[in-house]
Amino acid sequence: MKILVAGDFCPIGRTDKYLKEERYEELFGGFNEITSVVDYSVINFECPITLSNQKILKTGPCIKTENKNSLKALKFAGFDMLTLANNHIQDYSSNGVLDTIKFAKAEGFNYVGAGSDKNEASKPFITEIKNVRVGFVNIAENEFCSATGERPGANTFDFIENTKTIKELVNLVDKVVLIYHGGREHYQLPTPEQRKRFRYFIDLGVDAIVAHHTHCISGYEIYNEKPILYSLGNFIFDYKKKYQKGKWTKGMSAILSLEDKNKNFKVELIPHLQGRKENSKLVLLKGAEKDDFFVEIMKLNETIVNDKLFMEEWRNYIKTQKGFYLSSIYVRNFLLRALFIKGLIPASLLRSKHNKLILNLIRCESHHEISKEILKEDIN
């Protein structure tokens, strides 16, 4: 039994032209030949498909597509299920979420990770693949996308509720696959908390974890004989010109293979390029480029499982982020903030005794909860 999981598909930018002209085979570069030899294929649909113009108030861009051919294209490419728990599914309000689900159903897709309310969004999807009963759980980190008791949206990370869901699902199926949308964008390693969280989910009984959202590839590890893939990167996501190079344009899909339901999943990676300035289409890697790709993956893998290297990389990364985070907390003027981010004004100027208070408001669980509720009320 083989399950393929792909990363972020966002049908915007130059991709939209291929969709409108129904040039699906050209866009996917033969990827449908790969899905044709697996038993079930899953992809993250990274934006709502809707005519709604009701943008929500959030940080970051609101993204959508109005092109229903985006779903027809994924059918052509051989995909069976959409994961919808991501940070853009609520970008065009509740209507955007409900429209996406409606169109997905009409096109014959299974879906998981979003719903008309929190209860619906949190439901796993269970199916039988070659006599193996598989349960899929889809979780996104908490941004501006969460479903609530009354509002449509994504299934977001909740330590207690996610634990309950996984424990219940383990008793209902042969294998549990968790697909997680989170991590620090453009950083090629998991955060320490993310690594700890994923290992905990494996300890609960999850059989494989596949993550995306960071817009770059990461490594993977075999933890307690079960695979954890920390980021697949973009599947197809044509965006800003400054991203049409480097980490943004590299992606991969994962094939989870199972010889017997009493054994563990094995992993095969399918690397590709996409969204490049000279060619926005998906291009499967071959030859030397493919070899170089796997050298990069192996280096990331070695770092992930080596605690000393892992924490050194994390501390070095944190140093590069001080300008952005401190200026975001303290500076309201956008132009002044940009100077801090670029390092033209040292972040040390933002240090003060007041930082201790902010640290405590963020670190203490009770203060964190109260601060979060106050800020949510303030922007609504």
SEPA-894965 format. One record per residue (C-alpha): x, y, z. Coordinates in steps of 0.1 Angstrom, whole numbers, plus 5000, padded with zeros to 4 digits. Example, Ala and Ser with C-alpha at 12.3 -4.5 7.8 and 13.67 -1.06 7.14 Angstrom:
// SEPA-894965
<<5123; 4955; 5078>>
<<5137; 4989; 5071>>
// end
This chain:
// SEPA-894965
<<5000; 5000; 5000>>
<<5014; 5034; 4990>>
<<5002; 5069; 5001>>
<<5016; 5100; 4985>>
<<5015; 5133; 5004>>
<<5024; 5166; 4986>>
<<5030; 5200; 5000>>
<<5014; 5234; 4994>>
<<4994; 5239; 4962>>
<<4983; 5276; 4958>>
<<4969; 5282; 4923>>
<<4978; 5319; 4919>>
<<5004; 5339; 4900>>
<<5015; 5324; 4866>>
<<4998; 5291; 4876>>
<<4964; 5306; 4870>>
<<4971; 5310; 4833>>
<<4978; 5273; 4829>>
<<4946; 5265; 4848>>
<<4924; 5288; 4827>>
<<4938; 5274; 4795>>
<<4935; 5238; 4809>>
<<4972; 5231; 4803>>
<<4973; 5207; 4832>>
<<4998; 5182; 4818>>
<<5022; 5210; 4811>>
<<5018; 5225; 4845>>
<<5024; 5192; 4864>>
<<5053; 5180; 4844>>
<<5044; 5144; 4844>>
<<5036; 5142; 4881>>
<<5004; 5123; 4873>>
<<5026; 5094; 4863>>
<<5038; 5092; 4899>>
<<5003; 5094; 4914>>
<<4991; 5067; 4890>>
<<5013; 5041; 4907>>
<<5003; 5048; 4943>>
<<4971; 5039; 4960>>
<<4960; 5073; 4975>>
<<4973; 5108; 4970>>
<<4969; 5138; 4993>>
<<4977; 5175; 4988>>
<<4974; 5207; 5008>>
<<4951; 5232; 4991>>
<<4967; 5264; 5004>>
<<4939; 5289; 4998>>
<<4901; 5291; 4996>>
<<4883; 5288; 4963>>
<<4856; 5314; 4965>>
<<4839; 5344; 4950>>
<<4838; 5360; 4984>>
<<4856; 5394; 4987>>
<<4852; 5395; 5025>>
<<4889; 5396; 5035>>
<<4896; 5390; 5072>>
<<4917; 5413; 5093>>
<<4951; 5396; 5097>>
<<4988; 5399; 5094>>
<<5002; 5386; 5061>>
<<4984; 5384; 5027>>
<<4949; 5372; 5021>>
<<4950; 5347; 4992>>
<<4922; 5331; 4972>>
<<4914; 5317; 4938>>
<<4881; 5320; 4919>>
<<4892; 5294; 4893>>
<<4874; 5261; 4897>>
<<4898; 5246; 4872>>
<<4923; 5244; 4901>>
<<4903; 5214; 4914>>
<<4899; 5199; 4880>>
<<4937; 5202; 4876>>
<<4943; 5183; 4908>>
<<4920; 5156; 4897>>
<<4940; 5154; 4864>>
<<4972; 5151; 4885>>
<<4957; 5121; 4904>>
<<4950; 5135; 4938>>
<<4922; 5120; 4960>>
<<4922; 5142; 4991>>
<<4927; 5178; 5001>>
<<4941; 5189; 5034>>
<<4925; 5222; 5044>>
<<4939; 5230; 5078>>
<<4962; 5258; 5068>>
<<4968; 5295; 5076>>
<<4949; 5308; 5045>>
<<4917; 5288; 5045>>
<<4899; 5315; 5065>>
<<4914; 5345; 5045>>
<<4880; 5353; 5029>>
<<4859; 5346; 5060>>
<<4835; 5318; 5067>>
<<4821; 5319; 5031>>
<<4855; 5312; 5017>>
<<4858; 5280; 5039>>
<<4823; 5268; 5031>>
<<4827; 5275; 4994>>
<<4860; 5255; 4993>>
<<4844; 5225; 5010>>
<<4813; 5227; 4986>>
<<4835; 5228; 4955>>
<<4858; 5200; 4968>>
<<4828; 5178; 4973>>
<<4813; 5186; 4939>>
<<4846; 5176; 4923>>
<<4847; 5143; 4941>>
<<4875; 5151; 4966>>
<<4878; 5138; 5001>>
<<4889; 5164; 5025>>
<<4901; 5168; 5061>>
<<4911; 5197; 5084>>
<<4883; 5222; 5080>>
<<4846; 5224; 5086>>
<<4816; 5244; 5094>>
<<4826; 5246; 5131>>
<<4853; 5234; 5154>>
<<4837; 5200; 5159>>
<<4834; 5194; 5121>>
<<4869; 5207; 5114>>
<<4886; 5184; 5140>>
<<4871; 5152; 5126>>
<<4897; 5128; 5112>>
<<4891; 5112; 5078>>
<<4890; 5074; 5077>>
<<4893; 5053; 5046>>
<<4904; 5018; 5036>>
<<4933; 5015; 5012>>
<<4942; 4980; 5000>>
<<4926; 4964; 5031>>
<<4944; 4988; 5055>>
<<4922; 5011; 5075>>
<<4939; 5045; 5076>>
<<4929; 5075; 5096>>
<<4941; 5110; 5086>>
<<4944; 5139; 5110>>
<<4951; 5174; 5097>>
<<4962; 5202; 5121>>
<<4973; 5238; 5115>>
<<4991; 5260; 5139>>
<<4970; 5288; 5154>>
<<4970; 5318; 5132>>
<<4940; 5336; 5117>>
<<4923; 5304; 5105>>
<<4908; 5286; 5135>>
<<4873; 5272; 5135>>
<<4853; 5279; 5166>>
<<4821; 5266; 5181>>
<<4801; 5287; 5156>>
<<4826; 5297; 5129>>
<<4839; 5277; 5100>>
<<4877; 5273; 5097>>
<<4906; 5250; 5102>>
<<4914; 5224; 5128>>
<<4942; 5241; 5148>>
<<4967; 5229; 5174>>
<<4952; 5222; 5208>>
<<4973; 5200; 5230>>
<<4945; 5184; 5249>>
<<4920; 5181; 5221>>
<<4946; 5168; 5196>>
<<4957; 5142; 5221>>
<<4921; 5130; 5226>>
<<4915; 5128; 5188>>
<<4947; 5107; 5182>>
<<4940; 5084; 5212>>
<<4905; 5077; 5200>>
<<4916; 5072; 5163>>
<<4944; 5048; 5172>>
<<4917; 5023; 5184>>
<<4896; 5027; 5152>>
<<4922; 5022; 5124>>
<<4952; 5002; 5115>>
<<4974; 5033; 5107>>
<<4972; 5070; 5117>>
<<4988; 5096; 5094>>
<<4991; 5131; 5108>>
<<4995; 5160; 5083>>
<<5006; 5192; 5100>>
<<5007; 5227; 5087>>
<<5032; 5247; 5107>>
<<5068; 5257; 5115>>
<<5088; 5289; 5110>>
<<5085; 5301; 5074>>
<<5118; 5299; 5054>>
<<5136; 5281; 5082>>
<<5147; 5246; 5071>>
<<5146; 5230; 5105>>
<<5117; 5224; 5130>>
<<5116; 5246; 5161>>
<<5125; 5227; 5193>>
<<5089; 5227; 5204>>
<<5077; 5214; 5171>>
<<5103; 5185; 5172>>
<<5092; 5177; 5207>>
<<5055; 5179; 5197>>
<<5058; 5156; 5168>>
<<5078; 5130; 5187>>
<<5050; 5131; 5214>>
<<5024; 5124; 5187>>
<<5044; 5094; 5176>>
<<5045; 5082; 5212>>
<<5007; 5085; 5213>>
<<5004; 5061; 5184>>
<<5006; 5081; 5152>>
<<5024; 5061; 5125>>
<<5037; 5088; 5102>>
<<5038; 5126; 5103>>
<<5042; 5148; 5073>>
<<5044; 5186; 5076>>
<<5044; 5217; 5053>>
<<5039; 5255; 5055>>
<<5075; 5267; 5058>>
<<5078; 5272; 5020>>
<<5111; 5253; 5021>>
<<5122; 5217; 5024>>
<<5133; 5203; 5057>>
<<5147; 5169; 5067>>
<<5132; 5139; 5083>>
<<5139; 5114; 5110>>
<<5128; 5079; 5119>>
<<5116; 5082; 5155>>
<<5107; 5050; 5173>>
<<5109; 5033; 5139>>
<<5082; 5057; 5125>>
<<5088; 5086; 5100>>
<<5085; 5123; 5108>>
<<5089; 5146; 5077>>
<<5093; 5182; 5089>>
<<5085; 5200; 5057>>
<<5078; 5192; 5021>>
<<5081; 5227; 5009>>
<<5059; 5241; 4981>>
<<5042; 5218; 4956>>
<<5032; 5246; 4933>>
<<5031; 5281; 4947>>
<<5041; 5309; 4923>>
<<5044; 5341; 4943>>
<<5066; 5372; 4946>>
<<5095; 5377; 4923>>
<<5120; 5377; 4952>>
<<5109; 5342; 4960>>
<<5115; 5328; 4925>>
<<5149; 5314; 4935>>
<<5165; 5294; 4962>>
<<5146; 5277; 4990>>
<<5111; 5287; 4978>>
<<5114; 5269; 4945>>
<<5125; 5235; 4959>>
<<5099; 5210; 4970>>
<<5092; 5174; 4974>>
<<5065; 5149; 4979>>
<<5066; 5118; 5001>>
<<5055; 5083; 4994>>
<<5046; 5063; 5025>>
<<5049; 5026; 5017>>
<<5036; 4998; 5037>>
<<5044; 4961; 5031>>
<<5021; 4948; 5058>>
<<4997; 4966; 5082>>
<<5017; 4952; 5111>>
<<5049; 4969; 5099>>
<<5060; 5005; 5098>>
<<5059; 5030; 5069>>
<<5089; 5034; 5047>>
<<5096; 5067; 5030>>
<<5105; 5076; 4994>>
<<5110; 5113; 4984>>
<<5101; 5128; 4951>>
<<5120; 5161; 4946>>
<<5110; 5188; 4922>>
<<5114; 5225; 4913>>
<<5086; 5250; 4908>>
<<5079; 5288; 4907>>
<<5112; 5298; 4892>>
<<5116; 5330; 4873>>
<<5124; 5312; 4840>>
<<5099; 5284; 4845>>
<<5070; 5284; 4870>>
<<5059; 5249; 4862>>
<<5066; 5218; 4883>>
<<5098; 5201; 4871>>
<<5108; 5167; 4885>>
<<5145; 5165; 4895>>
<<5168; 5141; 4877>>
<<5205; 5133; 4875>>
<<5230; 5155; 4893>>
<<5203; 5180; 4905>>
<<5185; 5151; 4922>>
<<5217; 5139; 4938>>
<<5225; 5173; 4951>>
<<5190; 5175; 4966>>
<<5194; 5144; 4986>>
<<5228; 5155; 4999>>
<<5210; 5186; 5012>>
<<5183; 5164; 5028>>
<<5209; 5142; 5045>>
<<5226; 5172; 5061>>
<<5193; 5184; 5074>>
<<5185; 5149; 5087>>
<<5219; 5147; 5106>>
<<5212; 5181; 5122>>
<<5176; 5171; 5133>>
<<5188; 5140; 5152>>
<<5219; 5156; 5167>>
<<5207; 5176; 5197>>
<<5239; 5197; 5199>>
<<5239; 5207; 5162>>
<<5201; 5212; 5163>>
<<5202; 5237; 5192>>
<<5233; 5255; 5177>>
<<5214; 5260; 5145>>
<<5183; 5272; 5164>>
<<5203; 5297; 5185>>
<<5221; 5310; 5154>>
<<5187; 5314; 5137>>
<<5172; 5333; 5167>>
<<5200; 5359; 5164>>
<<5190; 5366; 5128>>
<<5154; 5372; 5139>>
<<5159; 5398; 5167>>
<<5154; 5428; 5144>>
<<5121; 5415; 5130>>
<<5105; 5404; 5163>>
<<5117; 5432; 5185>>
<<5107; 5459; 5160>>
<<5074; 5442; 5155>>
<<5067; 5443; 5192>>
<<5079; 5479; 5199>>
<<5078; 5499; 5167>>
<<5046; 5510; 5150>>
<<5061; 5530; 5121>>
<<5066; 5506; 5092>>
<<5095; 5525; 5077>>
<<5114; 5526; 5110>>
<<5106; 5489; 5115>>
<<5121; 5481; 5081>>
<<5154; 5498; 5092>>
<<5155; 5475; 5123>>
<<5148; 5444; 5102>>
<<5175; 5452; 5077>>
<<5200; 5459; 5106>>
<<5205; 5495; 5096>>
<<5194; 5504; 5132>>
<<5207; 5480; 5159>>
<<5180; 5459; 5177>>
<<5199; 5467; 5209>>
<<5182; 5501; 5210>>
<<5149; 5483; 5217>>
<<5161; 5467; 5249>>
<<5146; 5480; 5281>>
<<5134; 5469; 5316>>
<<5100; 5467; 5301>>
<<5112; 5436; 5282>>
<<5109; 5416; 5314>>
<<5072; 5423; 5316>>
<<5066; 5413; 5280>>
<<5086; 5381; 5286>>
<<5064; 5373; 5316>>
<<5032; 5380; 5296>>
<<5043; 5356; 5269>>
<<5060; 5329; 5290>>
<<5034; 5325; 5319>>
<<5005; 5304; 5307>>
<<4979; 5325; 5325>>
<<4993; 5358; 5313>>
<<4997; 5344; 5278>>
<<4961; 5333; 5277>>
<<4948; 5367; 5290>>
<<4971; 5387; 5267>>
<<4959; 5367; 5237>>
<<4922; 5372; 5245>>
<<4927; 5410; 5250>>
<<4946; 5413; 5217>>
<<4919; 5393; 5199>>
<<4891; 5415; 5213>>
<<4912; 5446; 5204>>
<<4914; 5437; 5166>>
<<4877; 5426; 5163>>
// end
